[in-house]
Every structure is written in structure tokens, then in C-alpha cells.
Amino acid sequence: MGFDLRWIGVESRYRERLLDCLDLEQAGDAGDELGSEFTLAEAPGGWVVLVANARGFMLDEALAGVSASCGLAVGCEILETVTFSQARAWRDGRPAWSVTYEGGKGPDGLEVDGDPPPEFAAIRSRRNAEQAADPDPSVSYMFEAPVDLAAGIAGYRPGEYQGLEWTILRRKGAKDRPSGRRRRSLRTAMLSDLLPLMRSLGWQMGDRPDLAEGQIYRRINGLDQRLRFDFASGQETYIIVYFSARAPSREPEFVVRGRVTAPRVTLPLWKRFSWKRFSELTRYYPPPEDIIGATIERARDEIIIADEYLRTWAPSPCIRIEFARPDVPWPSPDRISDAPSPPRP
């Protein structure tokens, strides 16, 4: 699967106008822009970017309305499944320029309307040179040219780490679950409540680390270890604790990646088909009154579980290994204790 998304960028001073034009409001926090219908982030260089994963979102229609209110609006559309990309700008409710790549049309696969910014010439030349230097005709370097242009203007490129803090948006008037009351920020609660715990366990980080990008780290027992979090709040509120450890100087290289999860329960065959047991397993429990607080408390427990595992490597029903090298069922303390300490960067 590839990207299938659209985004709009305007100057940061027009943030509220952008939301009003699209009838959107803030609903929660997220670790990235890909898991919700609409997300928003402040990009470098004084722009704000709104990413739309919603079905039926019409980019040109949105650009027309947004540019009528905000002056200049830049949009980008990426459909990797059909090798289509397009950057376009609208100003004062009218189209200004567009650069489109569609499956190799034209001498370099690009179609240009209007007068794009001067930096487009350098982008086109560079991508052409890369295309000419690669003997593999299946690689489409020019596909990236519209994305390069839009990213150079608004400071955002889909799917790449840029340290952006994403806000989940929803249609105004939409009912939140379990209640429509405004909740405190999950990201703020994580920074204030979870960072002191991790520091007390020996983890290092900056004052405001990117929680989704492995900026929480330590070196212990000759291994480089990191924590990161997948999280969201709003209609769904959750925190998933991911961990990794590696000894790059060891031969073969030692690498483990995994996450903390609910314990797996193995039931006898006869119990799996018991209606009573089915009812017990699927019973609905109403969410807690303070769902942010409950999510933080669960994350605290899971951080301690991950920390203990990374210190002792003792098997745990709450640990799920997603990748290990060498490929073994479970890393053993004996295999790890003799790993040489990697050189400091």
C-alpha cells in the first residue's frame, strides 16, 4: 500500500480561517498524520498544514474556499497506487498554477499550468538528472517533483519525520465518544506525567521530545535502547509503548524491536465455543470518566513493563517481539550479556 492523501497549506496566521472554511475543529492529539480523517500541524517556515485522509475530500473545492479567505493556499495530492502526484496553488479564490505527474505523460512525465515558483526549474532539472542516471525504467523520480515543490513552500512532506505535533480535527458539531466535553491534551499529559517517570528509570531526552520518533534513549548493558509511542485522543484514545534495542558493533548485529500489549490468553477448545465465556470476553465496559488520566496510568504501567524487560530480558506475557536479529524465539540474557559495548557516536 502507498500514500493516498491530500493536504493544504496556508500561512500560520490564517490557521483559524482555514478551520472555519472547512468547518473543522480540534478534537485531540496524534503521533502522526496518517491515522485520522483530518489532522493539523504547524510546519517550519510559518505555515500550517492540514492533511485530509477522508473519503470524498475534494482538494480543488477546498482550495477555492480557503484561498478566498486566506489569500494564497497551496495544495498537494499524492496517489502512489496509480503513480499520480500534483502540487497546485490558488490565490483569492482562483487557480494560480499546478504541476502534475501522471504515469509518465510528456517528455519527463510532468504537465505544468500557469507559472509555478522559480525554484521549480531547479527541482525539475535535478529530478531529470536522477532519472537519466538510473537504468531502472520502473523508478519514477519525476513523481517526486510536485511533492518537492509543495514541500519547499509549506515545509511539509508526507510520511517523513519532521518533529511536527499533530492535532486531530473533526467536523464541527460532531459527537465525540463517550462525551462531547472538551478534554485536556493527551500530548501535554504525556509530557508532564510520563517524562519524569522515564527519567527516573534512567532514560534520557530533551525538554520536549518527539514522543513518536524514538527521541527517548539510553545505553545499558552495552546496548542502545529507545522508547517511542503511538498515540491518539478524541474519538479513540490510546497510547502504545514501543521499544527497541541494538548492539551495532556485534557480529551478527543484535537488534530487537517490540511493543507492550495485553497478555495473550490461551483457552481450551471447549471454552472457546462456550456462550458464557464468549459473553465474558466481549462484555462492554463503559469508559472511565477521565479517559486521559486512565490512559496515562495504563501507559505508566506499560513503560515499567518495557523497562523491566529491557533490563532483564525475562519473557513476559505483556511483551510482543515484532523483529529480532538473530532470528530467535526470545532474546536470552546469556546472548545479550556478552554483546560488546558499541562505540559512542
C-alpha positions in Angstrom: 0.0 0.0 0.0 1.1 3.6 -0.7 0.1 7.1 0.2 -3.4 8.3 -0.8 -3.8 11.7 0.8 -4.3 15.4 0.2 -3.1 18.4 2.1 -3.5 22.1 2.2 -1.0 24.7 3.5 -1.6 28.4 4.4 0.4 30.9 6.4 0.1 30.2 10.1 -1.7 33.5 10.8 -4.7 32.1 8.9 -5.0 28.9 11.0 -8.4 29.7 12.4 -9.7 30.9 9.0 -8.6 27.6 7.5 -10.5 25.6 10.1 -13.6 27.8 9.6 -13.5 27.4 5.9 -13.5 23.7 6.1 -15.9 23.6 9.1 -13.4 21.8 11.3 -12.4 22.0 15.0 -9.8 20.5 17.2 -10.6 17.1 18.7 -7.4 15.6 20.1 -3.8 14.8 19.6 -2.0 12.3 17.4 1.5 10.9 16.9 1.3 11.2 13.1 -0.9 12.5 10.3 -1.9 9.2 8.8 -4.4 7.6 11.2 -7.3 10.1 11.2 -9.6 11.8 8.6 -8.2 15.2 9.3 -5.0 16.4 11.1 -3.3 19.7 11.5 0.3 20.8 12.3 2.4 23.9 12.4 5.2 23.4 9.8 8.6 25.1 9.8 8.8 28.5 8.0 5.5 30.0 9.2 2.9 27.7 7.5 0.2 25.5 8.9 -0.7 22.2 7.1 -4.0 20.4 7.1 -3.8 16.7 6.0 -7.0 15.0 4.7 -7.4 11.2 4.6 -11.2 11.5 4.5 -13.0 9.8 1.6 -14.7 12.2 -0.8 -12.5 15.2 0.2 -12.3 17.4 -2.9 -9.0 19.3 -2.9 -9.8 21.9 -5.6 -13.1 22.8 -4.0 -11.3 23.2 -0.6 -8.5 25.3 -2.1 -11.1 27.6 -3.8 -12.8 28.4 -0.5 -9.6 28.5 1.6 -7.8 30.8 -0.8 -10.8 33.2 -1.0 -10.4 33.7 2.8 -6.6 33.3 3.2 -5.2 34.7 0.0 -2.6 32.1 -1.0 -3.3 28.4 -0.4 -1.0 25.6 -1.6 -2.3 22.0 -2.0 -0.8 18.7 -2.8 -2.3 15.3 -3.8 -0.4 12.0 -3.8 -1.9 8.7 -5.1 1.0 6.3 -5.0 -1.2 3.4 -6.1 -1.6 4.9 -9.6 1.6 6.9 -9.6 -0.1 10.3 -9.6 1.1 13.5 -7.8 0.1 17.1 -8.1 1.0 20.4 -6.5 -1.2 23.4 -7.1 -1.8 26.8 -5.7 -4.9 29.0 -5.6 -4.9 32.7 -4.8 -8.0 34.8 -3.9 -10.4 32.0 -5.0 -8.8 31.4 -8.4 -6.3 28.8 -9.6 -2.7 30.2 -9.9 -0.5 27.3 -11.1 -0.3 23.5 -11.0 2.4 20.9 -11.6 1.2 17.3 -12.3 2.9 13.9 -12.7 0.7 11.2 -14.1 2.2 7.9 -15.1 4.9 9.3 -17.4 3.0 11.7 -19.6 5.1 14.1 -21.6 8.9 14.1 -22.1 9.6 14.0 -18.4 6.1 13.0 -17.1 5.2 16.5 -15.9 2.4 18.8 -17.0 2.7 22.4 -16.0 -0.1 25.0 -16.0 0.4 28.7 -15.1 3.7 30.0 -13.6 5.0 27.9 -10.7 7.6 29.5 -8.3 11.1 29.9 -9.7 12.5 27.1 -7.6 10.6 24.6 -9.7 13.1 24.8 -12.5 15.9 23.5 -10.2 13.7 20.8 -8.9 12.8 19.6 -12.4 16.4 19.7 -13.5 17.6 17.7 -10.5 14.9 15.0 -10.8 15.6 14.7 -14.6 19.2 14.1 -13.9 18.4 11.4 -11.3 16.1 9.8 -13.8 18.7 9.8 -16.5 21.3 8.3 -14.2 19.2 5.3 -13.1 19.0 2.5 -15.6 15.8 1.1 -14.0 12.9 2.5 -16.0 10.4 1.4 -13.3 11.7 4.1 -10.9 9.8 7.4 -11.4 11.9 10.2 -10.0 9.7 12.9 -11.6 6.8 11.6 -9.4 8.6 13.4 -6.5 8.8 16.8 -8.3 5.4 18.1 -7.4 5.9 16.9 -3.8 9.3 18.6 -3.7 7.7 21.9 -4.9 4.9 21.8 -2.4 7.2 20.8 0.5 9.6 23.6 -0.3 6.8 26.2 0.0 4.9 24.9 3.0 7.6 22.9 4.9 5.8 19.6 5.0 6.5 16.2 3.2 4.1 13.3 3.9 5.4 10.4 6.0 8.7 11.9 6.9 9.9 12.7 10.4 9.9 16.5 10.8 9.2 16.8 14.6 5.6 18.1 13.9 3.0 17.9 16.6 -0.3 16.7 15.0 -3.8 17.7 16.2 -6.8 15.6 15.2 -9.7 17.5 13.7 -13.4 16.7 13.4 -16.4 18.2 11.7 -17.9 20.9 13.9 -20.9 19.7 15.8 -19.8 16.0 15.5 -20.5 14.0 18.6 -17.4 12.8 20.5 -17.3 9.5 22.2 -18.0 8.9 25.1 -19.0 12.5 25.6 -18.7 15.8 23.9 -16.9 17.5 26.7 -13.6 19.1 26.0 -10.7 17.0 27.3 -7.2 18.0 28.3 -4.5 17.4 25.8 -3.1 13.8 25.7 0.3 15.0 24.4 0.6 17.6 27.3 -0.4 14.9 29.8 2.2 12.5 28.4 5.0 15.2 28.6 4.1 16.2 32.1 3.3 12.8 33.6 5.4 10.3 31.7 8.7 12.0 31.2 9.5 12.3 34.9 8.9 8.5 35.3 11.1 7.7 32.4 13.9 10.0 33.6 13.7 8.3 37.0 14.3 5.0 35.2 17.4 6.3 33.5 16.0 7.3 30.1 17.4 10.4 28.5 15.5 13.0 26.4 15.2 16.7 25.7 12.8 19.1 27.4 10.1 18.4 24.8 11.0 15.2 22.8 9.0 14.0 19.8 7.2 11.1 21.5 6.5 9.3 18.2 10.1 9.3 16.9 12.4 7.4 19.3 13.9 10.5 20.9 13.9 8.8 24.4 17.0 6.7 24.7 19.7 5.2 27.0 22.7 2.9 26.9 22.6 0.0 29.3 24.4 -3.4 29.3 26.2 -2.5 26.1 23.0 -1.8 24.2 21.5 1.3 22.7 17.8 1.3 23.7 14.9 3.6 22.7 11.2 4.1 23.5 8.6 5.6 21.3 4.8 6.0 21.4 1.9 5.6 19.0 -0.9 7.7 20.5 -4.2 9.5 19.7 -7.0 11.1 21.6 -10.5 12.1 20.7 -12.9 9.5 19.3 -10.3 6.9 20.1 -7.8 7.5 23.0 -4.8 5.2 23.4 -1.1 5.0 24.0 1.0 2.2 22.6 4.5 1.7 24.1 7.2 0.6 21.5 10.8 -0.3 22.4 14.0 -1.2 20.6 17.5 -2.3 21.5 20.6 -2.9 19.3 24.3 -3.6 19.5 25.5 -2.5 16.1 29.1 -3.5 16.7 28.3 -7.1 17.5 28.6 -9.8 14.8 26.0 -10.7 13.9 24.3 -7.4 14.8 21.8 -7.7 17.7 18.5 -6.0 17.1 15.2 -6.3 19.0 12.0 -4.3 18.3 8.6 -4.9 20.0 5.8 -3.4 22.0 3.9 -3.8 25.2 0.5 -5.4 24.7 -2.3 -7.1 26.7 -1.4 -10.6 27.9 -2.3 -13.4 25.5 -4.7 -15.9 27.0 -4.9 -19.4 25.6 -8.3 -21.1 26.2 -9.1 -24.8 25.9 -11.0 -25.6 22.7 -14.3 -26.3 24.6 -14.1 -22.9 26.3 -13.7 -21.0 23.1 -17.1 -22.1 22.0 -18.8 -21.5 25.3 -21.5 -18.8 25.1 -20.9 -17.9 28.7 -17.2 -17.5 28.0 -17.9 -15.5 24.8 -20.1 -13.2 26.9 -17.4 -12.7 29.4 -14.8 -11.9 26.8 -16.9 -9.5 24.9 -18.6 -7.7 27.8 -18.8 -3.9 27.2 -17.4 -1.8 30.0 -18.1 2.0 29.9 -15.0 4.1 29.5 -13.7 5.9 32.6 -14.8 9.4 33.4 -11.3 10.7 33.0 -10.2 8.8 29.9 -6.9 10.8 29.5 -6.0 10.1 33.1 -6.8 6.4 32.7 -4.8 6.2 29.5 -1.8 7.8 31.2 -2.0 5.4 34.1 -2.0 2.4 31.8 0.9 3.9 29.9 2.9 4.3 33.1 2.4 0.6 33.9 3.4 -0.4 30.3 6.6 1.8 30.5 7.6 0.0 33.6 7.0 -3.4 31.9 9.1 -2.4 28.9 11.8 -1.0 31.2 12.0 -4.2 33.2 12.1 -6.3 30.0 14.9 -4.3 28.6 16.9 -4.7 31.8 16.4 -8.4 32.4 15.2 -9.9 29.1 12.9 -12.2 31.0 9.9 -13.4 29.0 6.7 -11.7 29.7 3.1 -12.3 28.5 2.8 -8.5 28.0 5.8 -8.2 25.6 5.3 -8.8 21.9 8.5 -9.1 19.8 8.0 -7.8 16.3 11.5 -8.2 15.0 14.7 -9.8 16.2 18.1 -10.4 14.7 19.5 -13.0 15.0 16.1 -14.7 14.5 15.3 -16.4 17.7 12.1 -17.1 19.6 13.1 -14.9 22.6 16.3 -13.0 23.4 18.0 -14.7 26.3 20.1 -12.8 28.9 23.2 -15.0 28.1 23.1 -13.9 24.4 22.9 -10.2 25.4 25.3 -10.0 28.3 28.4 -10.7 26.1 27.5 -8.1 23.5 30.3 -5.6 23.2 29.6 -2.1 24.1 29.1 -0.1 20.8 31.2 3.0 20.3 29.7 6.2 21.3 28.6 8.5 18.4 
